[in-house]
Amino acid sequence: MVVEDYAVIGGQAGIGDKARIESKAVRGSGCGVLTSKIVHGNQVVWGTPARPLKEYLTQLANVARIGELKAEVKELRMRVEELCGK
């Protein structure tokens, strides 16, 4: 594992063997970098496995909407069944 100068690593973060954290990279709390992966300089990553912060936040927002999406799919199925005469 290599951690370069000025890298920020949050608490309870994990770093796999042969991983590289480049200079000025930021890893959030609980972040996991898999074996042989590189976190590029000036990049902010979060989650396990580590991914760019914007992608992580988008996925987190989608998870929060699962209940709403499930209800929407159920309603659409019922409409399709009505249209198909089932």
Distance bins in CASP14 RR format, pairs under 12 A and 6 or more apart:
PFRMAT RR
TARGET T0000
AUTHOR 0000-0000-0000
RMODE 2
METHOD distances of the structure
MODEL  1
1 7 0 0 0 0 0 1 0 0 0 0 0
1 9 0 0 0 0 0 1 0 0 0 0 0
1 13 0 0 0 0 0 1 0 0 0 0 0
1 14 0 0 0 0 1 0 0 0 0 0 0
1 15 1 0 1 0 0 0 0 0 0 0 0
1 16 1 0 0 1 0 0 0 0 0 0 0
1 17 1 0 0 1 0 0 0 0 0 0 0
1 18 1 0 0 1 0 0 0 0 0 0 0
1 19 1 0 1 0 0 0 0 0 0 0 0
1 20 1 0 0 1 0 0 0 0 0 0 0
1 21 1 0 0 1 0 0 0 0 0 0 0
1 32 0 0 0 0 0 1 0 0 0 0 0
1 33 0 0 0 0 1 0 0 0 0 0 0
1 34 0 0 0 0 0 1 0 0 0 0 0
1 35 0 0 0 0 1 0 0 0 0 0 0
1 36 0 0 0 0 0 1 0 0 0 0 0
1 37 0 0 0 0 0 1 0 0 0 0 0
1 38 0 0 0 0 0 1 0 0 0 0 0
1 39 0 0 0 0 0 1 0 0 0 0 0
2 15 0 0 0 0 1 0 0 0 0 0 0
2 16 0 0 0 0 0 1 0 0 0 0 0
2 17 0 0 0 0 0 1 0 0 0 0 0
2 18 0 0 0 0 1 0 0 0 0 0 0
2 19 1 0 0 1 0 0 0 0 0 0 0
2 20 1 0 1 0 0 0 0 0 0 0 0
2 21 1 0 0 1 0 0 0 0 0 0 0
2 22 0 0 0 0 1 0 0 0 0 0 0
2 23 0 0 0 0 0 1 0 0 0 0 0
2 25 0 0 0 0 0 1 0 0 0 0 0
2 33 0 0 0 0 0 1 0 0 0 0 0
2 36 0 0 0 0 0 1 0 0 0 0 0
2 37 0 0 0 0 0 1 0 0 0 0 0
2 38 0 0 0 0 1 0 0 0 0 0 0
2 39 0 0 0 0 0 1 0 0 0 0 0
3 9 1 0 0 1 0 0 0 0 0 0 0
3 10 0 0 0 0 0 1 0 0 0 0 0
3 13 0 0 0 0 0 1 0 0 0 0 0
3 14 0 0 0 0 0 1 0 0 0 0 0
3 15 1 0 0 1 0 0 0 0 0 0 0
3 16 0 0 0 0 0 1 0 0 0 0 0
3 19 0 0 0 0 1 0 0 0 0 0 0
3 20 0 0 0 0 1 0 0 0 0 0 0
3 21 1 0 1 0 0 0 0 0 0 0 0
3 22 0 0 0 0 1 0 0 0 0 0 0
3 23 0 0 0 0 1 0 0 0 0 0 0
3 24 0 0 0 0 0 1 0 0 0 0 0
3 25 0 0 0 0 1 0 0 0 0 0 0
3 27 0 0 0 0 1 0 0 0 0 0 0
3 33 0 0 0 0 0 1 0 0 0 0 0
3 38 0 0 0 0 0 1 0 0 0 0 0
3 39 0 0 0 0 1 0 0 0 0 0 0
3 41 0 0 0 0 0 1 0 0 0 0 0
4 19 0 0 0 0 0 1 0 0 0 0 0
4 20 1 0 0 1 0 0 0 0 0 0 0
4 21 1 0 0 1 0 0 0 0 0 0 0
4 22 1 0 1 0 0 0 0 0 0 0 0
4 23 1 0 1 0 0 0 0 0 0 0 0
4 24 0 0 0 0 1 0 0 0 0 0 0
4 25 1 0 0 1 0 0 0 0 0 0 0
4 38 0 0 0 0 0 1 0 0 0 0 0
4 39 0 0 0 0 1 0 0 0 0 0 0
4 40 0 0 0 0 0 1 0 0 0 0 0
4 41 1 0 0 1 0 0 0 0 0 0 0
4 42 0 0 0 0 0 1 0 0 0 0 0
5 21 0 0 0 0 0 1 0 0 0 0 0
5 22 0 0 0 0 1 0 0 0 0 0 0
5 23 1 0 1 0 0 0 0 0 0 0 0
5 24 1 0 0 1 0 0 0 0 0 0 0
5 25 0 0 0 0 0 1 0 0 0 0 0
5 41 0 0 0 0 0 1 0 0 0 0 0
6 21 0 0 0 0 0 1 0 0 0 0 0
6 22 0 0 0 0 1 0 0 0 0 0 0
6 23 1 0 1 0 0 0 0 0 0 0 0
6 24 1 0 1 0 0 0 0 0 0 0 0
6 25 0 0 0 0 1 0 0 0 0 0 0
6 26 0 0 0 0 1 0 0 0 0 0 0
6 41 0 0 0 0 1 0 0 0 0 0 0
6 42 0 0 0 0 1 0 0 0 0 0 0
7 13 0 0 0 0 0 1 0 0 0 0 0
7 15 0 0 0 0 0 1 0 0 0 0 0
7 19 0 0 0 0 0 1 0 0 0 0 0
7 20 0 0 0 0 1 0 0 0 0 0 0
7 21 1 0 1 0 0 0 0 0 0 0 0
7 22 1 0 0 1 0 0 0 0 0 0 0
7 23 1 0 0 1 0 0 0 0 0 0 0
7 24 1 0 0 1 0 0 0 0 0 0 0
7 25 1 0 1 0 0 0 0 0 0 0 0
7 26 1 0 0 1 0 0 0 0 0 0 0
7 27 1 0 0 1 0 0 0 0 0 0 0
7 28 0 0 0 0 0 1 0 0 0 0 0
7 31 0 0 0 0 0 1 0 0 0 0 0
7 33 0 0 0 0 0 1 0 0 0 0 0
7 38 0 0 0 0 0 1 0 0 0 0 0
7 39 1 0 0 1 0 0 0 0 0 0 0
7 40 0 0 0 0 0 1 0 0 0 0 0
7 41 1 0 0 1 0 0 0 0 0 0 0
7 42 0 0 0 0 0 1 0 0 0 0 0
7 43 0 0 0 0 0 1 0 0 0 0 0
7 44 0 0 0 0 0 1 0 0 0 0 0
7 45 0 0 0 0 0 1 0 0 0 0 0
8 21 0 0 0 0 1 0 0 0 0 0 0
8 22 0 0 0 0 0 1 0 0 0 0 0
8 23 0 0 0 0 0 1 0 0 0 0 0
8 24 0 0 0 0 1 0 0 0 0 0 0
8 25 1 0 0 1 0 0 0 0 0 0 0
8 26 1 0 1 0 0 0 0 0 0 0 0
8 27 1 0 0 1 0 0 0 0 0 0 0
8 28 1 0 0 1 0 0 0 0 0 0 0
8 29 0 0 0 0 0 1 0 0 0 0 0
8 31 0 0 0 0 0 1 0 0 0 0 0
8 39 0 0 0 0 0 1 0 0 0 0 0
8 41 0 0 0 0 0 1 0 0 0 0 0
8 42 0 0 0 0 0 1 0 0 0 0 0
8 43 0 0 0 0 0 1 0 0 0 0 0
8 44 0 0 0 0 1 0 0 0 0 0 0
8 45 0 0 0 0 0 1 0 0 0 0 0
8 46 0 0 0 0 0 1 0 0 0 0 0
9 15 1 0 0 1 0 0 0 0 0 0 0
9 19 0 0 0 0 0 1 0 0 0 0 0
9 21 1 0 0 1 0 0 0 0 0 0 0
9 24 0 0 0 0 0 1 0 0 0 0 0
9 25 0 0 0 0 1 0 0 0 0 0 0
9 26 0 0 0 0 1 0 0 0 0 0 0
9 27 1 0 1 0 0 0 0 0 0 0 0
9 28 1 0 0 1 0 0 0 0 0 0 0
9 29 0 0 0 0 1 0 0 0 0 0 0
9 30 0 0 0 0 1 0 0 0 0 0 0
9 31 1 0 0 1 0 0 0 0 0 0 0
9 32 0 0 0 0 0 1 0 0 0 0 0
9 33 0 0 0 0 1 0 0 0 0 0 0
9 39 0 0 0 0 1 0 0 0 0 0 0
9 44 0 0 0 0 0 1 0 0 0 0 0
9 45 0 0 0 0 0 1 0 0 0 0 0
9 46 0 0 0 0 0 1 0 0 0 0 0
9 50 0 0 0 0 0 1 0 0 0 0 0
10 21 0 0 0 0 0 1 0 0 0 0 0
10 25 0 0 0 0 0 1 0 0 0 0 0
10 26 0 0 0 0 1 0 0 0 0 0 0
10 27 1 0 1 0 0 0 0 0 0 0 0
10 28 1 0 1 0 0 0 0 0 0 0 0
10 29 1 0 1 0 0 0 0 0 0 0 0
10 30 1 0 0 1 0 0 0 0 0 0 0
10 31 1 0 0 1 0 0 0 0 0 0 0
10 32 0 0 0 0 0 1 0 0 0 0 0
10 33 0 0 0 0 0 1 0 0 0 0 0
10 44 0 0 0 0 0 1 0 0 0 0 0
10 45 0 0 0 0 0 1 0 0 0 0 0
10 46 0 0 0 0 1 0 0 0 0 0 0
10 47 0 0 0 0 0 1 0 0 0 0 0
10 50 0 0 0 0 0 1 0 0 0 0 0
11 27 0 0 0 0 1 0 0 0 0 0 0
11 28 1 0 0 1 0 0 0 0 0 0 0
11 29 1 0 1 0 0 0 0 0 0 0 0
11 30 1 0 0 1 0 0 0 0 0 0 0
11 31 0 0 0 0 1 0 0 0 0 0 0
11 32 0 0 0 0 0 1 0 0 0 0 0
12 27 0 0 0 0 0 1 0 0 0 0 0
12 28 0 0 0 0 1 0 0 0 0 0 0
12 29 1 0 0 1 0 0 0 0 0 0 0
12 30 1 0 1 0 0 0 0 0 0 0 0
12 31 0 0 0 0 1 0 0 0 0 0 0
12 32 0 0 0 0 1 0 0 0 0 0 0
12 47 0 0 0 0 0 1 0 0 0 0 0
12 48 0 0 0 0 0 1 0 0 0 0 0
13 19 0 0 0 0 0 1 0 0 0 0 0
13 21 0 0 0 0 1 0 0 0 0 0 0
13 25 0 0 0 0 0 1 0 0 0 0 0
13 26 0 0 0 0 0 1 0 0 0 0 0
13 27 1 0 1 0 0 0 0 0 0 0 0
13 28 1 0 0 1 0 0 0 0 0 0 0
13 29 1 0 0 1 0 0 0 0 0 0 0
13 30 1 0 1 0 0 0 0 0 0 0 0
13 31 1 0 1 0 0 0 0 0 0 0 0
13 32 1 0 0 1 0 0 0 0 0 0 0
13 33 1 0 0 1 0 0 0 0 0 0 0
13 39 0 0 0 0 0 1 0 0 0 0 0
13 45 0 0 0 0 1 0 0 0 0 0 0
13 46 0 0 0 0 1 0 0 0 0 0 0
13 47 0 0 0 0 1 0 0 0 0 0 0
13 48 0 0 0 0 1 0 0 0 0 0 0
13 49 0 0 0 0 0 1 0 0 0 0 0
13 50 0 0 0 0 1 0 0 0 0 0 0
14 21 0 0 0 0 0 1 0 0 0 0 0
14 27 0 0 0 0 1 0 0 0 0 0 0
14 28 0 0 0 0 0 1 0 0 0 0 0
14 29 0 0 0 0 0 1 0 0 0 0 0
14 30 1 0 0 1 0 0 0 0 0 0 0
14 31 1 0 0 1 0 0 0 0 0 0 0
14 32 1 0 1 0 0 0 0 0 0 0 0
14 33 1 0 0 1 0 0 0 0 0 0 0
14 34 0 0 0 0 1 0 0 0 0 0 0
14 35 0 0 0 0 0 1 0 0 0 0 0
14 37 0 0 0 0 0 1 0 0 0 0 0
14 39 0 0 0 0 0 1 0 0 0 0 0
14 45 0 0 0 0 0 1 0 0 0 0 0
14 47 0 0 0 0 0 1 0 0 0 0 0
14 48 0 0 0 0 1 0 0 0 0 0 0
14 49 0 0 0 0 0 1 0 0 0 0 0
14 50 0 0 0 0 1 0 0 0 0 0 0
15 21 1 0 0 1 0 0 0 0 0 0 0
15 25 0 0 0 0 0 1 0 0 0 0 0
15 27 0 0 0 0 1 0 0 0 0 0 0
15 28 0 0 0 0 0 1 0 0 0 0 0
15 30 0 0 0 0 0 1 0 0 0 0 0
15 31 0 0 0 0 1 0 0 0 0 0 0
15 32 1 0 0 1 0 0 0 0 0 0 0
15 33 1 0 1 0 0 0 0 0 0 0 0
15 34 0 0 0 0 1 0 0 0 0 0 0
15 35 0 0 0 0 1 0 0 0 0 0 0
15 36 0 0 0 0 0 1 0 0 0 0 0
15 37 0 0 0 0 1 0 0 0 0 0 0
15 38 0 0 0 0 0 1 0 0 0 0 0
15 39 0 0 0 0 1 0 0 0 0 0 0
15 45 0 0 0 0 0 1 0 0 0 0 0
15 48 0 0 0 0 0 1 0 0 0 0 0
15 49 0 0 0 0 0 1 0 0 0 0 0
15 50 0 0 0 0 1 0 0 0 0 0 0
16 27 0 0 0 0 0 1 0 0 0 0 0
16 31 0 0 0 0 0 1 0 0 0 0 0
16 32 1 0 0 1 0 0 0 0 0 0 0
16 33 1 0 0 1 0 0 0 0 0 0 0
16 34 1 0 0 1 0 0 0 0 0 0 0
16 35 1 0 1 0 0 0 0 0 0 0 0
16 36 1 0 0 1 0 0 0 0 0 0 0
16 37 1 0 0 1 0 0 0 0 0 0 0
16 38 0 0 0 0 0 1 0 0 0 0 0
16 39 0 0 0 0 0 1 0 0 0 0 0
16 48 0 0 0 0 0 1 0 0 0 0 0
16 49 0 0 0 0 0 1 0 0 0 0 0
16 50 0 0 0 0 0 1 0 0 0 0 0
17 33 0 0 0 0 0 1 0 0 0 0 0
17 34 0 0 0 0 1 0 0 0 0 0 0
17 35 1 0 1 0 0 0 0 0 0 0 0
17 36 1 0 0 1 0 0 0 0 0 0 0
17 37 0 0 0 0 0 1 0 0 0 0 0
18 33 0 0 0 0 0 1 0 0 0 0 0
18 34 0 0 0 0 1 0 0 0 0 0 0
18 35 1 0 1 0 0 0 0 0 0 0 0
18 36 1 0 1 0 0 0 0 0 0 0 0
18 37 0 0 0 0 1 0 0 0 0 0 0
18 38 0 0 0 0 1 0 0 0 0 0 0
19 25 0 0 0 0 0 1 0 0 0 0 0
19 27 0 0 0 0 0 1 0 0 0 0 0
19 31 0 0 0 0 0 1 0 0 0 0 0
19 32 0 0 0 0 1 0 0 0 0 0 0
19 33 1 0 1 0 0 0 0 0 0 0 0
19 34 1 0 0 1 0 0 0 0 0 0 0
19 35 1 0 0 1 0 0 0 0 0 0 0
19 36 1 0 0 1 0 0 0 0 0 0 0
19 37 1 0 1 0 0 0 0 0 0 0 0
19 38 1 0 0 1 0 0 0 0 0 0 0
19 39 1 0 0 1 0 0 0 0 0 0 0
19 45 0 0 0 0 0 1 0 0 0 0 0
19 49 0 0 0 0 0 1 0 0 0 0 0
19 50 0 0 0 0 1 0 0 0 0 0 0
20 27 0 0 0 0 0 1 0 0 0 0 0
20 33 0 0 0 0 1 0 0 0 0 0 0
20 34 0 0 0 0 0 1 0 0 0 0 0
20 35 0 0 0 0 0 1 0 0 0 0 0
20 36 0 0 0 0 1 0 0 0 0 0 0
20 37 1 0 0 1 0 0 0 0 0 0 0
20 38 1 0 1 0 0 0 0 0 0 0 0
20 39 1 0 0 1 0 0 0 0 0 0 0
20 40 0 0 0 0 1 0 0 0 0 0 0
20 41 0 0 0 0 1 0 0 0 0 0 0
20 43 0 0 0 0 0 1 0 0 0 0 0
21 27 1 0 0 1 0 0 0 0 0 0 0
21 28 0 0 0 0 0 1 0 0 0 0 0
21 31 0 0 0 0 0 1 0 0 0 0 0
21 32 0 0 0 0 0 1 0 0 0 0 0
21 33 1 0 0 1 0 0 0 0 0 0 0
21 37 0 0 0 0 1 0 0 0 0 0 0
21 38 0 0 0 0 1 0 0 0 0 0 0
21 39 1 0 1 0 0 0 0 0 0 0 0
21 40 0 0 0 0 1 0 0 0 0 0 0
21 41 0 0 0 0 1 0 0 0 0 0 0
21 42 0 0 0 0 0 1 0 0 0 0 0
21 43 0 0 0 0 1 0 0 0 0 0 0
21 44 0 0 0 0 0 1 0 0 0 0 0
21 45 0 0 0 0 1 0 0 0 0 0 0
21 50 0 0 0 0 1 0 0 0 0 0 0
22 33 0 0 0 0 0 1 0 0 0 0 0
22 37 0 0 0 0 0 1 0 0 0 0 0
22 38 1 0 0 1 0 0 0 0 0 0 0
22 39 1 0 0 1 0 0 0 0 0 0 0
22 40 1 0 1 0 0 0 0 0 0 0 0
22 41 1 1 0 0 0 0 0 0 0 0 0
22 42 0 0 0 0 1 0 0 0 0 0 0
22 43 1 0 0 1 0 0 0 0 0 0 0
22 45 0 0 0 0 0 1 0 0 0 0 0
23 38 0 0 0 0 0 1 0 0 0 0 0
23 39 0 0 0 0 0 1 0 0 0 0 0
23 40 0 0 0 0 1 0 0 0 0 0 0
23 41 1 0 1 0 0 0 0 0 0 0 0
23 42 0 0 0 0 1 0 0 0 0 0 0
23 43 0 0 0 0 0 1 0 0 0 0 0
24 39 0 0 0 0 0 1 0 0 0 0 0
24 40 0 0 0 0 1 0 0 0 0 0 0
24 41 1 0 1 0 0 0 0 0 0 0 0
24 42 1 0 1 0 0 0 0 0 0 0 0
24 43 0 0 0 0 1 0 0 0 0 0 0
24 44 0 0 0 0 1 0 0 0 0 0 0
25 31 0 0 0 0 0 1 0 0 0 0 0
25 33 0 0 0 0 1 0 0 0 0 0 0
25 37 0 0 0 0 0 1 0 0 0 0 0
25 38 0 0 0 0 1 0 0 0 0 0 0
25 39 1 0 1 0 0 0 0 0 0 0 0
25 40 1 0 0 1 0 0 0 0 0 0 0
25 41 1 0 1 0 0 0 0 0 0 0 0
25 42 1 0 0 1 0 0 0 0 0 0 0
25 43 1 0 1 0 0 0 0 0 0 0 0
25 44 1 0 0 1 0 0 0 0 0 0 0
25 45 1 0 0 1 0 0 0 0 0 0 0
25 46 0 0 0 0 0 1 0 0 0 0 0
25 50 0 0 0 0 1 0 0 0 0 0 0
25 52 0 0 0 0 0 1 0 0 0 0 0
25 53 0 0 0 0 0 1 0 0 0 0 0
26 39 0 0 0 0 1 0 0 0 0 0 0
26 40 0 0 0 0 0 1 0 0 0 0 0
26 41 0 0 0 0 1 0 0 0 0 0 0
26 42 0 0 0 0 1 0 0 0 0 0 0
26 43 1 0 0 1 0 0 0 0 0 0 0
26 44 1 0 1 0 0 0 0 0 0 0 0
26 45 1 0 0 1 0 0 0 0 0 0 0
26 46 0 0 0 0 1 0 0 0 0 0 0
26 50 0 0 0 0 0 1 0 0 0 0 0
26 52 0 0 0 0 0 1 0 0 0 0 0
26 53 0 0 0 0 1 0 0 0 0 0 0
27 33 1 0 0 1 0 0 0 0 0 0 0
27 37 0 0 0 0 0 1 0 0 0 0 0
27 39 1 0 0 1 0 0 0 0 0 0 0
27 40 0 0 0 0 0 1 0 0 0 0 0
27 41 0 0 0 0 0 1 0 0 0 0 0
27 43 0 0 0 0 1 0 0 0 0 0 0
27 44 0 0 0 0 1 0 0 0 0 0 0
27 45 1 0 1 0 0 0 0 0 0 0 0
27 46 1 0 0 1 0 0 0 0 0 0 0
27 47 0 0 0 0 1 0 0 0 0 0 0
27 48 0 0 0 0 0 1 0 0 0 0 0
27 49 0 0 0 0 0 1 0 0 0 0 0
27 50 1 0 0 1 0 0 0 0 0 0 0
27 51 0 0 0 0 0 1 0 0 0 0 0
27 52 0 0 0 0 0 1 0 0 0 0 0
27 53 0 0 0 0 0 1 0 0 0 0 0
27 56 0 0 0 0 0 1 0 0 0 0 0
28 39 0 0 0 0 0 1 0 0 0 0 0
28 43 0 0 0 0 0 1 0 0 0 0 0
28 44 1 0 0 1 0 0 0 0 0 0 0
28 45 1 0 0 1 0 0 0 0 0 0 0
28 46 1 0 1 0 0 0 0 0 0 0 0
28 47 1 0 0 1 0 0 0 0 0 0 0
28 48 0 0 0 0 0 1 0 0 0 0 0
28 50 0 0 0 0 1 0 0 0 0 0 0
28 51 0 0 0 0 0 1 0 0 0 0 0
28 52 0 0 0 0 0 1 0 0 0 0 0
28 53 0 0 0 0 1 0 0 0 0 0 0
28 56 0 0 0 0 1 0 0 0 0 0 0
29 45 0 0 0 0 0 1 0 0 0 0 0
29 46 0 0 0 0 1 0 0 0 0 0 0
29 47 0 0 0 0 1 0 0 0 0 0 0
29 48 0 0 0 0 0 1 0 0 0 0 0
29 50 0 0 0 0 0 1 0 0 0 0 0
30 45 0 0 0 0 0 1 0 0 0 0 0
30 46 0 0 0 0 1 0 0 0 0 0 0
30 47 1 0 0 1 0 0 0 0 0 0 0
30 48 1 0 0 1 0 0 0 0 0 0 0
30 49 0 0 0 0 0 1 0 0 0 0 0
30 50 0 0 0 0 1 0 0 0 0 0 0
30 56 0 0 0 0 0 1 0 0 0 0 0
31 37 0 0 0 0 0 1 0 0 0 0 0
31 39 0 0 0 0 1 0 0 0 0 0 0
31 43 0 0 0 0 0 1 0 0 0 0 0
31 44 0 0 0 0 1 0 0 0 0 0 0
31 45 1 0 0 1 0 0 0 0 0 0 0
31 46 1 0 1 0 0 0 0 0 0 0 0
31 47 1 0 1 0 0 0 0 0 0 0 0
31 48 1 0 0 1 0 0 0 0 0 0 0
31 49 0 0 0 0 1 0 0 0 0 0 0
31 50 1 0 1 0 0 0 0 0 0 0 0
31 51 0 0 0 0 1 0 0 0 0 0 0
31 52 0 0 0 0 0 1 0 0 0 0 0
31 53 0 0 0 0 1 0 0 0 0 0 0
31 56 0 0 0 0 1 0 0 0 0 0 0
32 39 0 0 0 0 1 0 0 0 0 0 0
32 45 0 0 0 0 1 0 0 0 0 0 0
32 46 0 0 0 0 1 0 0 0 0 0 0
32 47 1 0 0 1 0 0 0 0 0 0 0
32 48 1 0 1 0 0 0 0 0 0 0 0
32 49 1 0 0 1 0 0 0 0 0 0 0
32 50 1 0 1 0 0 0 0 0 0 0 0
32 51 0 0 0 0 1 0 0 0 0 0 0
32 56 0 0 0 0 0 1 0 0 0 0 0
33 39 1 0 1 0 0 0 0 0 0 0 0
33 40 0 0 0 0 0 1 0 0 0 0 0
33 43 0 0 0 0 0 1 0 0 0 0 0
33 45 1 0 0 1 0 0 0 0 0 0 0
33 46 0 0 0 0 0 1 0 0 0 0 0
33 47 0 0 0 0 1 0 0 0 0 0 0
33 48 0 0 0 0 1 0 0 0 0 0 0
33 49 1 0 0 1 0 0 0 0 0 0 0
33 50 1 0 1 0 0 0 0 0 0 0 0
33 51 0 0 0 0 0 1 0 0 0 0 0
34 45 0 0 0 0 0 1 0 0 0 0 0
34 47 0 0 0 0 0 1 0 0 0 0 0
34 48 0 0 0 0 1 0 0 0 0 0 0
34 49 1 0 1 0 0 0 0 0 0 0 0
34 50 1 0 0 1 0 0 0 0 0 0 0
34 51 0 0 0 0 0 1 0 0 0 0 0
35 49 0 0 0 0 0 1 0 0 0 0 0
35 50 0 0 0 0 0 1 0 0 0 0 0
36 49 0 0 0 0 0 1 0 0 0 0 0
37 43 0 0 0 0 0 1 0 0 0 0 0
37 45 0 0 0 0 1 0 0 0 0 0 0
37 48 0 0 0 0 0 1 0 0 0 0 0
37 49 1 0 0 1 0 0 0 0 0 0 0
37 50 1 0 0 1 0 0 0 0 0 0 0
37 51 0 0 0 0 0 1 0 0 0 0 0
38 45 0 0 0 0 0 1 0 0 0 0 0
38 50 0 0 0 0 0 1 0 0 0 0 0
39 45 1 0 1 0 0 0 0 0 0 0 0
39 46 0 0 0 0 0 1 0 0 0 0 0
39 47 0 0 0 0 0 1 0 0 0 0 0
39 49 0 0 0 0 0 1 0 0 0 0 0
39 50 1 0 0 1 0 0 0 0 0 0 0
39 51 0 0 0 0 0 1 0 0 0 0 0
39 52 0 0 0 0 1 0 0 0 0 0 0
39 53 0 0 0 0 0 1 0 0 0 0 0
40 50 0 0 0 0 0 1 0 0 0 0 0
40 52 0 0 0 0 1 0 0 0 0 0 0
42 52 0 0 0 0 0 1 0 0 0 0 0
43 50 0 0 0 0 1 0 0 0 0 0 0
43 51 0 0 0 0 0 1 0 0 0 0 0
43 52 1 0 0 1 0 0 0 0 0 0 0
43 53 0 0 0 0 1 0 0 0 0 0 0
43 54 0 0 0 0 0 1 0 0 0 0 0
43 55 0 0 0 0 0 1 0 0 0 0 0
44 50 0 0 0 0 1 0 0 0 0 0 0
44 51 0 0 0 0 0 1 0 0 0 0 0
44 52 1 0 0 1 0 0 0 0 0 0 0
44 53 1 0 1 0 0 0 0 0 0 0 0
44 54 0 0 0 0 1 0 0 0 0 0 0
44 55 0 0 0 0 0 1 0 0 0 0 0
44 56 0 0 0 0 1 0 0 0 0 0 0
44 57 0 0 0 0 0 1 0 0 0 0 0
45 51 1 0 0 1 0 0 0 0 0 0 0
45 52 1 0 0 1 0 0 0 0 0 0 0
45 53 1 0 0 1 0 0 0 0 0 0 0
45 54 0 0 0 0 0 1 0 0 0 0 0
45 55 0 0 0 0 1 0 0 0 0 0 0
45 56 1 0 0 1 0 0 0 0 0 0 0
45 57 0 0 0 0 0 1 0 0 0 0 0
46 52 0 0 0 0 1 0 0 0 0 0 0
46 53 1 0 1 0 0 0 0 0 0 0 0
46 54 0 0 0 0 1 0 0 0 0 0 0
46 55 0 0 0 0 1 0 0 0 0 0 0
46 56 1 0 1 0 0 0 0 0 0 0 0
46 57 1 0 0 1 0 0 0 0 0 0 0
46 58 0 0 0 0 0 1 0 0 0 0 0
46 59 0 0 0 0 1 0 0 0 0 0 0
46 60 0 0 0 0 1 0 0 0 0 0 0
47 53 0 0 0 0 1 0 0 0 0 0 0
47 55 0 0 0 0 1 0 0 0 0 0 0
47 56 1 0 1 0 0 0 0 0 0 0 0
47 57 0 0 0 0 0 1 0 0 0 0 0
47 59 0 0 0 0 1 0 0 0 0 0 0
47 60 0 0 0 0 1 0 0 0 0 0 0
48 56 0 0 0 0 1 0 0 0 0 0 0
48 59 0 0 0 0 0 1 0 0 0 0 0
49 55 0 0 0 0 0 1 0 0 0 0 0
49 56 0 0 0 0 0 1 0 0 0 0 0
49 59 0 0 0 0 0 1 0 0 0 0 0
50 56 0 0 0 0 1 0 0 0 0 0 0
51 57 0 0 0 0 0 1 0 0 0 0 0
51 58 0 0 0 0 1 0 0 0 0 0 0
51 59 1 0 0 1 0 0 0 0 0 0 0
51 60 0 0 0 0 0 1 0 0 0 0 0
52 58 0 0 0 0 1 0 0 0 0 0 0
52 59 0 0 0 0 0 1 0 0 0 0 0
53 59 0 0 0 0 0 1 0 0 0 0 0
53 60 0 0 0 0 0 1 0 0 0 0 0
54 60 0 0 0 0 0 1 0 0 0 0 0
54 61 0 0 0 0 0 1 0 0 0 0 0
55 61 0 0 0 0 0 1 0 0 0 0 0
55 62 0 0 0 0 0 1 0 0 0 0 0
56 62 0 0 0 0 0 1 0 0 0 0 0
56 63 0 0 0 0 0 1 0 0 0 0 0
57 63 0 0 0 0 0 1 0 0 0 0 0
57 64 0 0 0 0 0 1 0 0 0 0 0
58 64 0 0 0 0 0 1 0 0 0 0 0
58 65 0 0 0 0 0 1 0 0 0 0 0
59 65 0 0 0 0 0 1 0 0 0 0 0
59 66 0 0 0 0 0 1 0 0 0 0 0
60 66 0 0 0 0 0 1 0 0 0 0 0
61 68 0 0 0 0 0 1 0 0 0 0 0
61 69 0 0 0 0 0 1 0 0 0 0 0
62 68 0 0 0 0 0 1 0 0 0 0 0
62 69 0 0 0 0 1 0 0 0 0 0 0
63 69 0 0 0 0 0 1 0 0 0 0 0
65 71 0 0 0 0 0 1 0 0 0 0 0
65 72 0 0 0 0 1 0 0 0 0 0 0
65 73 0 0 0 0 0 1 0 0 0 0 0
66 72 0 0 0 0 0 1 0 0 0 0 0
66 73 0 0 0 0 0 1 0 0 0 0 0
67 73 0 0 0 0 1 0 0 0 0 0 0
67 74 0 0 0 0 0 1 0 0 0 0 0
68 74 0 0 0 0 0 1 0 0 0 0 0
68 75 0 0 0 0 0 1 0 0 0 0 0
69 75 0 0 0 0 0 1 0 0 0 0 0
69 76 0 0 0 0 0 1 0 0 0 0 0
70 76 0 0 0 0 0 1 0 0 0 0 0
70 77 0 0 0 0 0 1 0 0 0 0 0
71 77 0 0 0 0 0 1 0 0 0 0 0
71 78 0 0 0 0 0 1 0 0 0 0 0
72 78 0 0 0 0 0 1 0 0 0 0 0
72 79 0 0 0 0 0 1 0 0 0 0 0
73 79 0 0 0 0 0 1 0 0 0 0 0
73 80 0 0 0 0 0 1 0 0 0 0 0
74 80 0 0 0 0 0 1 0 0 0 0 0
74 81 0 0 0 0 0 1 0 0 0 0 0
75 81 0 0 0 0 0 1 0 0 0 0 0
75 82 0 0 0 0 0 1 0 0 0 0 0
76 82 0 0 0 0 0 1 0 0 0 0 0
76 83 0 0 0 0 0 1 0 0 0 0 0
77 83 0 0 0 0 0 1 0 0 0 0 0
77 84 0 0 0 0 0 1 0 0 0 0 0
77 86 0 0 0 0 0 1 0 0 0 0 0
78 84 0 0 0 0 0 1 0 0 0 0 0
78 85 0 0 0 0 0 1 0 0 0 0 0
78 86 0 0 0 0 0 1 0 0 0 0 0
79 85 0 0 0 0 0 1 0 0 0 0 0
79 86 0 0 0 0 0 1 0 0 0 0 0
80 86 0 0 0 0 1 0 0 0 0 0 0
END
